[in-house]
Amino acid sequence: MRIAVCEDEKAQQQWIRQLLLRWGKSKKEMLETVCFSSAEAFLFSWEEDKSYDLLILDIEMGEINGMELAKKIREEGSEVPILFVTGYEEYMAQGYEVSAIHYLVKPLLEERFFAVLERVKEVQRPKEKILFLGEEGMISFPISKIWYIEACGHQCVMVTEKKKQILRESISAVEKKLKGKKEFVRCHRSYLVNLGYVAAVLHQEVVLDNDERIPLSRRLGKEVYQAFIQNYR
């Protein structure tokens, strides 16, 4: 893992490095830590090298603080995980605006810091993909990114958080490809849904995390409800 630490206090910078070394040694994980004493120094380097697996940003810095730095990074389209460290809790709500992976208050505690690193490591694991026949040929897509699949005649529409994509396959063919993937269930003759994005299972519909609702057939209701419960156990 390659980690950037942007922290203007040398003592804090050294403490973070020390914690990273401890965690890396305990997990037999090779780490490269690059430290910056200001947001400006980081941005200068970022223009040339964006190959980081995690950014650890202090919020209270000089002319550009850590939150402003994170917004600049997100505006460029980067999805690199960001961990904020600060001495003040009032910044916590702003962390959601830039999709921060976590927010830790100084002084950093080893147990909590290590837990965040474990989450980052999990995010970095290669995502399982599956092959589909798309409109222009075969495409490979991460299973975990699929919200649901809807039948549309002899084809399907694959729905993700950001887009919809036509698949030149029947929903039965797609269901066979997803066989054994417990997160996917048939909730209606025209729908396959990823339980990881389900917020609620009601009498006649399934509610997704984005409040979108898809139909739930009476025949499959009990099976979907049990799968939903089991998925969270």
N, C-alpha and C positions, 0 to 999 in steps of 0.2 A: 504494500500500500504506500502511496505517495501523499504526504500530508503537508499542507501549508498552514503555518501559525502566524497570524497577524496580531501582534501584541506589543504595545509601546513600553510596557514595564519589563525591564530585563529580568527581575526576579520571577515574575509570573511566566515569562517566556521560558526560563530555565526549568521551572516547576512543571510546565506542560510537557517539555521535552523529556523530563525525567519520568513522568507518568507514561508517556508513549513508549519509552524504552522498556519500562517494567511490563507493560501490557504485551508488547511485541515479543519479549523474552518468554513470558508465561504461555503465549499461544504459538511460539515458534514461527512468528510472522515477521517477514522481512519488511522493515519500515524505512522510508526515507522522509526525514522531516526538514522542511525548508522554512526558516523564520524570517519575518519582516517586522520592522519597528514602526511602520506607518502604512496607512492605506495607499498613499501615493507610491511608496516603494513597491508594494504588492502589485498595483495596477501597471506599473512600468514593466514588471516581470511578466505579468499576465498576458500582455500584448504578444509576447513571444512564446510563452509556454503555458498552456492550459491543462496539462496532463496531471491533474490532481484527483485523488479519490475522496478527499475530505478537506474542507476549509474550516479552520478554527479561528473565529474572529472575535476580538475584544470589541465592545461597543463604544466605550469611552476612549476615543483617540483624538488626534489633532483636528485639522481643518475638515477632513472627511472621516466621519465616524464609521463604525462597523456596519451599522444598519444601512447607511447610504452606500457603502461599498457593496453590500449584498444586493441592493437594488440595481446597481450598475451591472453586476454580474448576471442577474436574472434578465435584465433588459437585453443582454446580448444573446439570450437563449440558452445559457448554460444551466444544466440540471444537477451540477455537482452538489453533493450533500454539504450543508452548512451547519456548523455548531457554534452558537453564540456563547461567550463567557462574559460576565459582567458583575459588577458589584451592586447593581440596582434591579429590582424585580419589575419596575414599571415598564421596562422595555419588552416584557414577555409577549404582550399582545401583538406588537409589531412584527414579531418573528414569524407569525403565520402569514403575513403579507408576502414574504419571500420564501415560503415553504421550507423553513429551517427544520432540520431533522430533530433538533433539541435545543434547550436553553438551560445553561447551568450558571448558578450564582456562585461567585467567589466567596470564600476560598474553595477551590475545586477539591472534591472528595474522591478518593481513588475508586471506590465502589461504583459511584454514579457515573464517573467518567468512563470506566471500563465497560459499563452497560451500554453506553452510547456507541463506543467503538465496536461492540459486538453487533449492534444494529447496522452500523455502516458496513461491516464485513458481510452481513447477510444480504444487504442491498447489492453488494458488488459480485455476489455469486452469479455465474452464468445462468441466464433464464432459459427454461425449457421451451423449445420452439416446436411448431408443427407446420407441415406443408399443406397449403391449400392451392386450389386452382383459381386464380384471380382472373380479372378481365383481360389482362395482357400476358398471362402465363403463370407459372408456379411462383408462389410467394411463401416466404418463411416468416412466421409471426409468433411472438412470445405468448404462450397460453395464459399466463397470469394477467396479461393486458386486455384480454377479451372480456367485456361486460356481459354481452349476450349475443345470440345468433337468432335471426328471424327468417323463417321460410318466406320466399317470394316466388311463387310458381315453382319451377324446377330449379331455381337458384336460391341463394341465401344472401342476407345482408349481415355482415359481421360488424358489430357496434363496439367501439372502444370509447375511452374518455374524450378523445379529440376528433374522431372521424368515424364515418361509416364506409364500409368497403364491400363491393359486390363479389360474391364467390360463385363460380360456375359449378356448383355442386349442390345436390339435394340436402335437405336437413338430415335425412336418414344417413347419408354418406358421411356428413360431418360428425354426426353422433357416434358412428362407428370409429372414427378417428380419435374421438375423445373418450372412448370406452376405457374404463380404469382410472380416469381422472375424476376423483370423488368430488371435486369442487363444482363440477358441471352436472346439472340435472335437467331433465325434460319437464317443464312446468305446464306445457300446452302443446298441442300437436304442431304448432307453428313456432315454438320458442324453446331454445336451450339457454339456461342462465348460469352465470358464474356466482356461486354462493358467497364468494368473497366480497361481492359488491351489493349483496342483498341486505337491506336495513330492516325489512319486515315481511312476513308472510301473512296475508289476510285471507278472507274467505274466497274471494274471487280474483285476487291480483297479488302480484309480488311488487314490493316497493324497493327501488334501488337507492343507493347512497345519495344520488343526485336528485331524488324525489320523482324520478321517472317511474311510471307504473306499467307493468306488462301483465297480460292475462294469465290467470291460473285456473286450469280446468278442475272441475269437481272430482273427476276420476283420479287425478294425480295429486290432489291437495294434501292428503295424509302423507304420501311418500316425500313430497317436497318439504313439508313441515318437519318431518323427522330428520331429513338430510340437513336442513338448516340448523336444527338444534345440535346434531352430531358434529357438524362442521366447527362449531364453537367450543365443543368439548375437547 
